[in-house]
Amino acid sequence: AMENKNKNVIIIDTATFPKGFVKKIKKNFKGLKFIILDNFDKKNLHRHIENAHALINCPRSFFTEELFNKFYKMEWVHTSAAGIEQYMIPSLIQSNITFTNGKILQGPEVADHAVSILLAFTRNLKMHLSNRFYKVKRPLELLRKKALIVGFGGIGKCLYERLTGFGMDIDIISEEVVPILHNVGNFYEIDQLTKVAKNYDVIISAAPLTKTTTKIFNYDFFNKMKKNSIFINVSRGGLVDTKALMKDKLIKKFLGIGLDVVDPEPLPKNHFLRKKENVIITNHTAGLSDKNRSRAYDLIFNNLKRYKDNKMLFNEVNKSEGY
């Protein structure tokens, strides 16, 4: 394949990049012209966008139809985030522009976070931390407990790895065929979610937010879940119908509800769910770790190399999936 040369690449938010990263990409990709915007200056972005061929780390609030209307030469857009629904404006979906994101990269830390919430419930950590010893019941062990992982991408696979270590019996819901793994008992499609919900001690959401998955965790689903079960969402807030959980009779049956992401986000300080002892809300922190930024930069570097060499890019999003 012929190299892409004399292409303009806009990179935003380089203030968070490792020291020397910009110098490194300029040195390694001399055929590309880099326009570095550090300060999220919307006016400056609009001034350069008409001649840009690639756009990296554009803030979601700037990614509008107005901006897209100036994509005269645009070939590739990248965000380091895993969530992409705010970028899926109609014009982008219908275009031939390649869109890539940070999916898979946040798998380890998000899976760790989900497990930490799970253990907070099973080992009564929340009660201990609040010194409410009089409410502490005998802890639960995870061995042979039944778990359902909804979504089997980067997060789901890391969750599988961790829960297997606890000796849990694991089933999977995915829109793609699941690899044949020794500890996966059953594989289900998404339309079977509510039907099988009654079978599990723990259900963890690691699915992307699409038209198909919006509010799939609704009142009917939660009503079908087992008494004293645990539900955890570490993917996207829009998968859960928040209003469905705002019923005392329903919420009391759960050993725990763990929400790193919510809809709307953030929830008001006096929200119903914030007052419940069996609910943990961690304010969208699952994707943070000491290593996640370095993986994000590695992906940008590798994709710049592939873009320069006119090769298929890593983490390309299928825009037709209905985000």
C-alpha positions in Angstrom: 0.0 0.0 0.0 1.2 3.5 -0.7 2.0 5.8 2.2 -0.3 8.6 3.3 1.9 11.7 2.9 1.3 15.4 3.4 -1.8 14.7 5.5 -2.9 17.1 8.3 -3.5 15.5 11.6 -5.1 17.5 14.5 -4.3 16.2 18.0 -6.1 17.7 21.0 -5.4 17.5 24.7 -1.7 16.8 24.4 -1.2 18.3 27.8 -2.1 14.9 29.3 0.3 13.0 27.0 3.6 11.6 28.3 6.6 13.9 28.1 8.1 13.8 24.7 5.2 12.0 23.0 4.5 14.8 20.6 8.2 15.1 19.7 8.2 11.3 19.2 5.4 11.2 16.7 6.7 14.2 14.8 10.1 12.4 14.5 8.6 9.0 13.5 5.9 10.3 11.1 7.6 13.0 9.0 5.2 12.4 6.2 2.3 13.7 8.3 1.8 17.3 9.4 0.6 17.6 13.0 -1.5 20.5 14.3 -1.4 20.4 18.1 -4.2 22.0 20.1 -3.6 21.9 23.8 -6.3 24.1 25.2 -9.6 22.8 23.8 -10.0 26.1 21.9 -13.2 25.6 19.8 -12.5 28.5 17.6 -9.0 27.3 16.8 -10.3 23.8 16.0 -12.9 25.1 13.6 -10.2 27.2 11.9 -8.0 24.2 11.1 -10.6 21.5 10.6 -11.4 22.2 6.9 -7.9 21.1 5.9 -7.6 18.2 8.4 -7.4 14.6 7.3 -7.4 13.1 10.8 -8.8 14.3 14.1 -7.6 12.7 17.4 -9.2 13.2 20.9 -11.8 15.8 19.9 -13.9 16.7 23.0 -17.3 15.2 22.8 -19.0 18.6 23.3 -17.2 19.9 20.2 -18.1 17.0 18.0 -21.3 18.4 16.4 -22.9 18.6 13.0 -21.6 22.1 12.7 -18.0 20.8 13.0 -18.7 17.8 10.7 -19.9 20.2 8.0 -16.3 21.4 7.8 -14.9 17.8 7.3 -14.0 18.5 3.7 -10.9 16.2 3.7 -11.5 14.1 6.9 -10.6 10.4 6.6 -10.1 9.3 10.3 -11.5 10.3 13.7 -10.2 8.8 16.9 -11.3 9.1 20.5 -9.4 7.5 23.4 -12.7 7.0 25.2 -14.5 3.6 25.1 -18.0 5.2 25.1 -18.8 6.6 21.7 -22.5 7.3 21.6 -22.0 11.1 21.8 -19.9 10.9 18.7 -22.4 9.0 16.6 -24.0 11.9 15.0 -26.1 11.0 11.8 -23.6 12.6 9.4 -20.7 10.5 10.8 -22.7 7.3 10.7 -23.6 7.8 7.1 -20.1 8.9 6.0 -17.1 6.8 4.9 -14.9 8.3 7.6 -13.1 5.7 9.7 -13.9 6.0 13.4 -11.7 4.4 16.1 -11.9 4.4 19.9 -10.3 3.1 23.1 -12.4 -0.1 23.4 -10.6 -3.1 25.0 -7.9 -0.9 26.5 -9.9 -0.2 29.6 -10.7 -3.8 30.2 -8.3 -4.6 33.1 -9.1 -1.6 35.3 -12.9 -1.7 34.7 -12.9 -5.5 35.5 -10.9 -4.8 38.7 -13.5 -2.1 39.6 -16.4 -4.4 39.1 -14.8 -7.1 41.2 -14.1 -4.6 44.0 -17.8 -3.6 44.1 -18.7 -7.3 44.1 -16.4 -8.0 47.1 -17.7 -4.9 48.9 -21.1 -6.5 49.0 -20.1 -10.2 49.6 -17.6 -9.3 52.3 -19.7 -6.6 53.9 -17.1 -3.9 53.4 -19.5 -1.1 53.1 -20.9 -1.9 56.6 -17.4 -2.2 58.1 -16.2 1.1 56.5 -19.2 2.9 58.0 -18.8 1.2 61.4 -22.3 -0.2 61.2 -21.2 -3.5 62.7 -24.6 -4.3 64.0 -25.9 -4.7 60.5 -23.0 -7.0 59.3 -24.2 -10.4 58.3 -22.1 -13.5 57.6 -20.0 -12.8 54.5 -20.6 -14.8 51.3 -18.0 -16.7 49.3 -18.0 -16.6 45.5 -17.0 -20.3 45.0 -19.7 -22.0 42.9 -21.9 -18.9 42.8 -23.5 -18.3 39.4 -22.5 -15.2 37.4 -23.8 -13.8 34.2 -21.5 -11.4 32.2 -23.5 -9.3 29.8 -21.2 -8.2 27.0 -18.0 -10.0 26.1 -15.6 -7.4 24.7 -12.5 -6.1 26.4 -14.2 -5.7 29.8 -16.2 -8.8 29.6 -13.2 -11.0 28.8 -11.2 -9.5 31.7 -14.2 -10.1 34.0 -14.4 -13.7 32.9 -10.7 -14.1 33.7 -11.1 -12.7 37.2 -14.3 -14.4 38.2 -12.9 -17.7 37.0 -10.2 -17.2 39.6 -12.9 -17.1 42.3 -14.3 -20.4 41.1 -17.6 -18.9 39.9 -19.9 -20.6 37.4 -20.0 -18.2 34.5 -22.5 -17.7 31.6 -22.2 -15.1 28.9 -24.6 -12.8 26.9 -23.0 -11.5 23.8 -24.0 -10.4 20.3 -20.9 -12.1 18.9 -20.0 -15.8 19.1 -18.1 -16.4 22.3 -14.7 -18.3 22.2 -14.9 -21.8 23.5 -13.6 -21.4 27.1 -13.4 -24.0 29.7 -15.4 -22.2 32.4 -18.2 -20.7 30.2 -21.3 -22.8 30.8 -23.9 -21.2 28.6 -24.0 -18.6 25.9 -27.1 -16.5 25.3 -28.2 -13.8 22.9 -29.3 -10.4 24.3 -33.0 -11.1 23.8 -32.8 -13.9 26.3 -31.6 -11.6 29.1 -34.8 -11.2 31.1 -35.7 -14.9 30.7 -32.5 -16.1 32.3 -32.1 -13.4 34.9 -33.6 -15.5 37.7 -30.8 -18.0 37.5 -27.9 -15.9 38.8 -26.4 -14.7 42.0 -24.4 -12.0 40.2 -25.1 -10.2 37.0 -22.5 -7.7 35.6 -23.1 -5.3 32.7 -20.1 -4.9 30.4 -22.1 -4.3 27.2 -21.8 -1.3 24.9 -24.7 1.2 24.6 -26.5 0.7 21.3 -30.1 1.0 20.2 -30.5 -2.6 21.0 -29.1 -2.4 24.5 -30.6 1.0 25.6 -32.5 0.4 28.9 -32.3 -3.4 28.6 -31.9 -3.5 32.4 -35.5 -2.5 33.0 -38.2 -3.2 35.7 -39.1 -6.5 34.2 -35.5 -7.6 34.3 -34.8 -6.5 37.9 -38.1 -8.0 39.0 -37.0 -11.4 37.6 -33.6 -11.4 39.3 -33.1 -13.6 42.4 -33.6 -12.4 45.9 -30.3 -11.4 47.6 -28.6 -11.2 44.2 -26.1 -8.6 43.0 -26.3 -6.4 39.9 -23.3 -4.3 38.8 -23.0 -1.9 35.9 -19.6 -0.7 34.8 -20.3 0.0 31.1 -22.7 2.7 30.2 -25.4 4.4 32.3 -28.0 4.3 29.5 -28.3 0.5 29.7 -30.1 0.8 33.0 -33.6 2.2 33.3 -32.9 4.2 36.5 -36.5 4.9 37.2 -37.1 1.1 37.4 -34.8 0.9 40.5 -36.6 3.7 42.3 -39.0 1.5 44.1 -38.4 0.4 47.7 -39.9 -3.0 47.4 -37.7 -3.8 44.4 -34.5 -2.4 45.7 -34.8 -4.2 49.1 -34.6 -7.6 47.5 -31.0 -7.1 46.3 -27.9 -7.9 48.3 -26.4 -5.1 46.3 -26.6 -2.8 43.3 -23.3 -1.4 42.1 -23.3 1.5 39.6 -20.2 3.1 38.3 -22.2 4.7 35.5 -25.7 6.1 35.8 -28.4 7.8 33.7 -28.6 10.8 34.2 -25.0 11.4 35.1 -24.3 12.5 37.7 -27.3 11.6 39.8 -28.5 14.5 42.1 -27.0 14.5 45.6 -30.4 13.7 47.2 -31.3 11.0 44.6 -33.3 8.0 45.9 -30.4 5.6 45.0 -27.8 7.5 46.9 -29.8 7.0 50.2 -29.9 3.2 50.0 -27.5 1.1 52.1 -27.4 -1.7 49.5 -26.4 0.6 46.6 -22.8 1.7 45.8 -22.3 4.5 43.3 -18.7 5.2 42.3 -19.1 8.2 40.0 -17.7 6.9 36.7 -14.2 6.0 38.0 -13.9 2.4 36.8 -11.9 3.4 33.7 -9.1 5.1 35.6 -5.8 3.4 36.5 -2.1 3.9 36.6 -1.7 2.2 33.2 -4.7 3.2 31.1 -3.2 6.4 29.7 -0.1 4.6 28.5 -2.2 2.1 26.6 -4.2 4.9 25.1 -1.0 6.6 23.8 0.3 3.3 22.5 -2.8 2.9 20.4 -2.6 6.4 19.0 1.0 5.9 18.1 0.4 2.5 16.5 -2.6 3.8 14.6 -0.7 6.8 13.3 1.9 4.4 12.0 -0.8 2.3 10.3 -2.5 5.5 9.0 0.8 6.7 7.5 1.3 3.3 5.9 -2.3 3.2 4.6 -3.2 0.1 6.6 -6.4 -0.9 8.4 -6.6 0.8 11.8 -6.9 -0.9 15.2 -10.2 -0.6 17.1 -12.3 0.5 14.1 -16.0 1.0 15.1 -18.8 -0.5 13.1 -20.9 2.6 12.8 -23.8 0.6 11.3 -24.5 -1.1 14.7 -26.8 1.7 15.7 -24.9 3.6 18.4 
